[in-house]
Structure formats: structure tokens, C-alpha cells
Amino acid sequence: MIEYQMFCRIRHLREQDKLSITQIAEALAIQRSTVRKWLSRPKYERRAYTHKPRQSKLDTYKGMIVRLLNTHPYSAVQLFQRLKEQGYAGGYCIVKDYVRIVRPPRVPAYLTLHFAPGQCAQVDWGSAGTVRVGNTRRKLSFFAMVLCHSRQLYVEFTLSQDQEHWQACHQHAFESFGGLVPAEIMVDNLKTAVLSHPLGGPVVLNPKYAAFAAYYNFTIKPCGPRRANEKGRIENAIGYI
């Protein structure tokens, strides 16, 4: 069973980045069968239990274990000692077994990118299901821009991902950041920004977006094809939203 955030990332990589099942599985370090199963489901649903799960002495401390593992790769022994200090009265083996299940998977290491203040922002669209408008339902999208140095985030929900909304959301983000326009904006290869970006070939920018960038004096930096890790800050923000 995956968490809702992972479900959103799977759908985003499929619908927005157009990655294959194999590419999604490699990017998220999960099984292809898991990706295929959740892509076939229209919405996220937790497994329905037919019986009440048996209570465990560890249940009260599971959240604490997950939080600690997300901050540092503690060993099961270290976690066991911490739990005892907090009043845990169970055994070590159950802690070790649970840590083996919930420990974050190791993923391939990438070069860590560092940015100076005002140097770069990353932008992308996300999907937020549908919303009722009058007598019909419309797809609901959201625009997100994150400043790479400070991680300050701007989010705006829209009913379209066209060029008009794309540029308007940029303007609103600049205003939200106090008039700051970063020197570079890193984008995915979406059509509002990039017309074509063949592997190993030249980038062809959308002329309307290129003119917009020239007016606001920032450089468009498309990430490489199938290289979502190059814009990890906005990928994390999309998953969070």
C-alpha cells in the first residue's frame, strides 16, 4: 500500500511528464507492478479491512519511528533505545521488523545542486482533479513556482494550462515574491515553454514564452529529456501540494 503523496507523484510523472511505467518505477524506486496498479485506478483509496487489526505495543510509537527515519538513517537498535526512553514496553524484534518495512528506500544519488539567492526558480503544472463550474465539471490545475535558494513557494489554481494562464501565473508569482524576478527559470519540456527538445539535439522554445522571458529579463532553462531529477525542488513541491 502506497501513501497518497506517492500516488500523486505517479500520476504527475505519467500525465505531466509523459514517462513510461518503467521510467516511473526507476524514478521513484518502486516496482513496475505497483506503478501499473495505481495508474489503473482513477483515485486514491486505502485498502478496506474486513477485520479490526490486532493492537500492538508499537502502534503508539510508529509515527515517531517514521519521523526519526526521515531525519536520519538511525539503526533499529538506536530507535529501540529512543522508544524505551519514551516509555515503550515492547520487544526489540518488533521494532526491527517495522523499521525494515518503513525505512525510506535507497535511491540513486544525484549531484546536489546549489543556488545563490535570486539565481533560479523552478516551475511546473500539477493536476488537482476536477471542480464543478455551473452544470459541468472542469479539470482543475495548479501552477507552482519555487525559489531554489530560499524554497519559497507560490501556488495558484487555474482551469487551464494555456499560454495566457502560464504567463499570468508567472506575473502573479513575481508580485508575490515582492517583485523579484529570478535570473533563470527552470522548466520541464511542456508545450507552453518548449516546442521540442530531442535527446542530444537543440532546444526549440515556445516563441511566446521566449518573448515573455525577454521582457522580464530571465533565462529559460529547460531540464534534460527524462531528467526530472534536475528540478527536484519543484517535483517535491508538486508532491507536497
C-alpha positions as CSV (number, residue, x, y, z in Angstrom):
1,M,0.0,0.0,0.0
2,I,1.5,3.4,-1.0
3,E,0.8,6.8,0.5
4,Y,-1.3,9.4,-1.1
5,Q,1.8,11.6,-1.9
6,M,3.4,8.7,-3.8
7,F,0.1,8.2,-5.8
8,C,0.2,11.9,-6.8
9,R,3.8,11.6,-7.9
10,I,3.0,8.6,-10.0
11,R,0.1,10.3,-11.7
12,H,2.1,13.5,-12.2
13,L,5.0,11.7,-13.9
14,R,2.6,9.9,-16.2
15,E,0.2,12.7,-17.1
16,Q,2.5,15.7,-17.0
17,D,6.0,14.3,-17.8
18,K,4.7,11.5,-20.1
19,L,7.0,8.9,-18.6
20,S,6.6,5.2,-19.2
21,I,5.8,2.7,-16.4
22,T,9.4,1.6,-16.4
23,Q,10.7,5.1,-16.2
24,I,8.3,6.0,-13.3
25,A,9.3,2.9,-11.4
26,E,13.0,3.8,-11.8
27,A,12.5,7.4,-10.8
28,L,10.5,6.5,-7.6
29,A,12.4,3.3,-6.8
30,I,9.2,1.1,-6.7
31,Q,8.1,-1.9,-8.6
32,R,6.6,-1.6,-12.1
33,S,3.6,-3.7,-11.0
34,T,2.9,-1.1,-8.3
35,V,3.0,1.8,-10.9
36,R,0.7,-0.2,-13.2
37,K,-1.8,-0.9,-10.5
38,W,-2.1,2.7,-9.3
39,L,-2.2,4.1,-12.8
40,S,-5.3,1.9,-13.5
41,R,-7.1,3.4,-10.5
42,P,-9.0,6.7,-11.1
43,K,-8.5,7.9,-7.5
44,Y,-6.6,7.0,-4.3
45,E,-8.3,4.6,-2.0
46,R,-6.9,3.0,1.1
47,R,-7.4,-0.8,1.4
48,A,-10.6,-1.6,3.2
49,Y,-10.0,-4.0,6.1
50,T,-12.7,-6.7,6.8
51,H,-11.5,-7.1,10.4
52,K,-10.1,-5.0,13.1
53,P,-6.3,-5.2,13.1
54,R,-4.7,-6.6,16.2
55,Q,-3.3,-4.0,18.5
56,S,0.4,-3.8,19.1
57,K,2.5,-2.1,21.8
58,L,4.4,-0.4,19.0
59,D,1.3,1.3,17.4
60,T,1.6,4.4,19.6
61,Y,5.3,4.8,18.5
62,K,5.1,4.1,14.8
63,G,4.7,7.8,13.8
64,M,7.7,8.6,15.9
65,I,9.8,6.0,14.2
66,V,8.8,7.3,10.7
67,R,9.7,10.9,11.7
68,L,13.1,9.9,13.0
69,L,13.9,7.8,9.9
70,N,13.0,10.8,7.7
71,T,15.5,13.0,9.5
72,H,18.4,10.5,9.9
73,P,19.2,6.8,8.9
74,Y,19.1,5.6,12.5
75,S,19.6,1.9,13.2
76,A,16.9,-0.3,14.7
77,V,18.9,-0.5,17.9
78,Q,19.2,3.3,18.2
79,L,15.5,3.6,17.6
80,F,14.7,0.9,20.2
81,Q,16.7,2.9,22.8
82,R,14.9,6.1,22.0
83,L,11.5,4.4,22.2
84,K,12.4,2.9,25.6
85,E,13.2,6.4,26.8
86,Q,9.7,7.4,25.8
87,G,8.0,4.6,27.7
88,Y,7.9,1.8,25.1
89,A,7.5,-1.6,26.9
90,G,7.7,-3.9,23.9
91,G,10.5,-6.0,22.5
92,Y,13.3,-5.2,20.1
93,C,12.3,-7.7,17.3
94,I,9.0,-6.0,16.5
95,V,10.8,-2.6,16.3
96,K,13.4,-4.1,13.9
97,D,10.7,-5.7,11.7
98,Y,8.8,-2.4,11.5
99,V,11.9,-0.4,10.7
100,R,12.7,-2.8,7.8
101,I,9.2,-2.1,6.4
102,V,9.1,1.7,6.7
103,R,12.8,2.7,6.2
104,P,12.9,5.0,3.2
105,P,14.3,3.2,0.1
106,R,17.8,4.0,-1.1
107,V,17.6,5.7,-4.4
108,P,20.4,6.5,-6.9
109,A,22.4,9.5,-5.7
110,Y,22.5,12.6,-7.9
111,L,24.7,15.7,-7.8
112,T,23.3,18.1,-5.3
113,L,22.5,21.4,-6.9
114,H,23.3,24.7,-5.0
115,F,21.8,28.0,-6.0
116,A,22.6,31.6,-4.9
117,P,19.8,34.0,-3.8
118,G,17.8,35.2,-6.9
119,Q,19.7,32.9,-9.2
120,C,17.0,30.4,-10.2
121,A,13.4,29.3,-9.8
122,Q,11.7,26.1,-10.9
123,V,8.1,26.0,-12.3
124,D,5.6,23.3,-13.3
125,W,1.9,22.5,-13.6
126,G,0.1,20.0,-11.3
127,S,-3.3,18.3,-11.5
128,A,-5.9,18.6,-8.8
129,G,-8.8,16.6,-10.1
130,T,-12.0,18.4,-11.2
131,V,-14.2,21.2,-9.9
132,R,-17.8,21.9,-10.6
133,V,-18.4,25.0,-12.8
134,G,-22.1,25.7,-13.5
135,N,-23.7,22.4,-14.7
136,T,-20.5,20.7,-15.7
137,R,-17.1,19.7,-14.2
138,R,-13.8,21.2,-15.3
139,K,-10.3,19.9,-14.9
140,L,-8.5,21.8,-12.1
141,S,-4.8,22.5,-12.4
142,F,-2.4,24.4,-10.3
143,F,0.7,26.4,-11.2
144,A,3.7,26.2,-8.8
145,M,6.9,28.2,-8.7
146,V,9.6,27.7,-6.0
147,L,12.7,29.9,-5.4
148,C,15.6,27.5,-5.4
149,H,17.7,29.2,-2.7
150,S,15.0,30.0,-0.1
151,R,12.5,27.3,-1.2
152,Q,9.7,30.0,-1.0
153,L,6.7,28.6,-2.8
154,Y,3.9,30.2,-4.9
155,V,0.8,28.3,-5.9
156,E,-2.2,29.3,-8.0
157,F,-5.1,27.1,-9.1
158,T,-6.5,27.5,-12.6
159,L,-9.0,26.0,-15.0
160,S,-6.5,25.9,-17.9
161,Q,-2.8,25.3,-18.6
162,D,-2.7,27.5,-21.7
163,Q,-0.1,30.2,-22.5
164,E,-2.3,33.0,-21.2
165,H,-2.6,31.4,-17.7
166,W,1.1,30.3,-17.8
167,Q,2.3,33.8,-18.2
168,A,-0.3,35.3,-15.8
169,C,0.8,32.9,-13.1
170,H,4.4,33.9,-13.6
171,Q,3.5,37.5,-13.2
172,H,1.5,36.8,-10.0
173,A,4.4,34.8,-8.6
174,F,6.8,37.6,-9.2
175,E,4.4,40.0,-7.4
176,S,4.1,37.5,-4.5
177,F,7.9,37.5,-4.2
178,G,8.0,41.2,-3.8
179,G,8.8,42.0,-7.4
180,L,11.7,39.6,-7.6
181,V,12.4,38.0,-11.0
182,P,15.0,35.3,-10.8
183,A,17.8,35.3,-13.3
184,E,16.9,31.8,-14.5
185,I,13.7,29.8,-14.6
186,M,14.0,26.1,-14.9
187,V,11.1,24.4,-16.7
188,D,10.0,20.9,-17.8
189,N,9.6,20.3,-21.5
190,L,5.9,21.3,-21.5
191,K,4.5,22.9,-24.7
192,T,3.8,26.3,-23.1
193,A,7.6,26.6,-22.6
194,V,9.4,24.2,-25.1
195,L,8.2,23.2,-28.5
196,S,10.8,20.5,-28.9
197,H,13.8,19.1,-27.1
198,P,15.2,16.0,-28.7
199,L,17.7,13.9,-26.8
200,G,21.1,15.3,-27.7
201,G,19.5,17.9,-30.0
202,P,18.8,21.7,-29.8
203,V,16.0,23.2,-27.7
204,V,13.2,25.0,-29.6
205,L,11.5,27.4,-27.1
206,N,7.9,28.5,-27.4
207,P,8.2,31.9,-29.1
208,K,5.5,33.5,-26.9
209,Y,7.2,32.3,-23.7
210,A,10.6,33.3,-25.1
211,A,9.3,36.9,-25.7
212,F,7.8,36.9,-22.2
213,A,11.2,35.9,-20.7
214,A,13.0,38.6,-22.7
215,Y,10.5,41.2,-21.4
216,Y,11.1,40.2,-17.8
217,N,14.8,39.6,-18.4
218,F,15.2,36.0,-17.3
219,T,16.8,33.0,-19.0
220,I,14.7,29.9,-19.7
221,K,16.5,26.7,-18.7
222,P,14.7,23.5,-19.9
223,C,15.7,20.4,-18.0
224,G,17.1,17.4,-20.0
225,P,14.6,15.0,-21.5
226,R,13.6,12.3,-19.0
227,R,15.7,14.1,-16.3
228,A,13.0,15.1,-13.7
229,N,15.7,14.9,-11.0
230,E,17.2,18.1,-12.4
231,K,14.2,20.0,-11.0
232,G,13.8,18.2,-7.7
233,R,12.6,21.2,-5.8
234,I,9.5,21.7,-7.9
235,E,8.9,18.0,-8.1
236,N,8.9,17.8,-4.3
237,A,6.6,20.9,-4.1
238,I,4.1,19.3,-6.6
239,G,4.0,16.2,-4.5
240,Y,3.5,18.2,-1.3
241,I,0.7,20.2,-2.8
